[in-house]
Amino acid sequence: MKSEDIRIYTADELEAMRRRGETKTDLNRLRTMTEEELERSIADDPDWCGITVDWDNATWVSPEQEAVTLPLDREVIDWFRRQGDDYQGRIAEVLREHVRAHRKDAA
């Protein structure tokens, strides 16, 4: 799978897409799935074939961050705030993706 094929959606965005018929993701089924069902689903997924994850020793790695003051247009701030909590995190993600895209262009 190419990285440009990977898309990230919030649960709310996926639910809206499901209502519009754009995806068949059943979020309710996923939310109520037992640990055993999840493990079986992963084991049956060809993309995970042969991959073993050691969750007991896994560590979350967050990108190094620095607090900065950044002037943004009111329209931009308002739009991100309307998307829900952690609007600053989503702004950072947009900027991170912009950097990644431009790094690929330069390569």
C-alpha positions as MATLAB code, in Angstrom:
seq = 'MKSEDIRIYTADELEAMRRRGETKTDLNRLRTMTEEELERSIADDPDWCGITVDWDNATWVSPEQEAVTLPLDREVIDWFRRQGDDYQGRIAEVLREHVRAHRKDAA';
ca = [
       0.000    0.000    0.000;
       1.362    3.425   -0.926;
       1.350    6.143    1.725;
      -0.755    8.377   -0.530;
      -3.491    5.716   -0.323;
      -3.732    6.123    3.457;
      -6.512    8.392    4.711;
      -7.260    9.418    8.281;
     -10.859   10.070    9.374;
     -12.477   10.774   12.707;
     -15.298    8.532   13.918;
     -17.758   11.364   13.202;
     -16.470   11.734    9.653;
     -16.768    7.984    9.070;
     -20.312    7.993   10.443;
     -21.284   10.846    8.098;
     -19.692    8.981    5.177;
     -21.623    5.820    6.128;
     -24.906    7.761    6.174;
     -24.121    9.128    2.710;
     -23.304    5.616    1.471;
     -19.624    6.442    0.901;
     -18.348    3.690    3.207;
     -19.671    0.440    4.583;
     -17.745    0.724    7.858;
     -20.018   -0.411   10.667;
     -18.826    1.704   13.600;
     -21.360    0.199   16.003;
     -20.077   -3.298   15.224;
     -16.505   -2.104   15.770;
     -17.392   -0.408   19.055;
     -19.060   -3.553   20.420;
     -16.448   -5.999   19.129;
     -14.873   -8.151   21.841;
     -11.111   -8.478   22.179;
     -11.378  -12.047   20.871;
     -13.366  -10.926   17.808;
     -10.851   -8.168   17.136;
      -7.906  -10.578   17.353;
      -9.662  -13.013   15.003;
     -10.440  -10.198   12.552;
      -6.806   -9.093   12.527;
      -5.606  -12.692   12.074;
      -7.947  -13.085    9.075;
      -6.797   -9.815    7.468;
      -4.232  -10.524    4.696;
      -2.556   -7.143    5.346;
      -1.631   -8.373    8.847;
      -0.582  -11.877    7.768;
       2.601  -12.835    9.579;
       2.803   -9.652   11.662;
       3.042  -10.131   15.416;
       2.534   -7.171   17.747;
       3.898   -7.293   21.284;
       1.330   -4.982   22.916;
       2.751   -5.611   26.397;
       6.013   -3.940   25.393;
       4.634   -1.373   22.942;
       5.352    2.292   23.621;
       3.461    5.322   22.345;
       5.878    7.751   20.710;
       4.637   11.280   20.293;
       6.414   13.725   18.010;
       8.604   16.223   19.809;
       6.601   19.398   20.271;
       7.332   23.007   21.063;
       4.773   25.600   22.094;
       4.786   28.597   19.769;
       2.658   31.658   19.198;
       1.351   31.583   15.651;
      -0.942   34.190   14.137;
      -3.787   32.461   12.282;
      -6.756   33.912   10.452;
      -9.919   33.956   12.576;
     -11.697   31.989    9.824;
      -9.133   29.176   10.139;
      -9.306   29.036   13.936;
     -13.120   29.084   13.935;
     -13.281   26.287   11.363;
     -10.955   24.010   13.361;
     -12.760   24.781   16.625;
     -16.087   23.771   15.062;
     -14.584   20.345   14.331;
     -14.508   19.594   18.070;
     -12.043   19.251   20.908;
      -8.285   19.140   20.232;
      -8.517   21.649   17.399;
      -4.885   22.614   18.043;
      -3.827   19.001   17.539;
      -5.676   18.890   14.227;
      -3.998   22.124   13.106;
      -0.629   20.554   13.989;
      -1.564   17.414   11.994;
      -2.456   19.489    8.921;
       0.876   21.297    9.147;
       2.712   17.966    9.660;
       1.066   16.493    6.550;
       1.961   19.636    4.576;
       5.623   19.198    5.562;
       5.551   15.491    4.618;
       4.018   16.258    1.224;
       6.640   18.882    0.459;
       9.464   16.593    1.580;
       8.241   14.047   -0.992;
       8.163   16.746   -3.686;
      11.773   17.662   -2.926;
      12.955   14.038   -2.986;
];
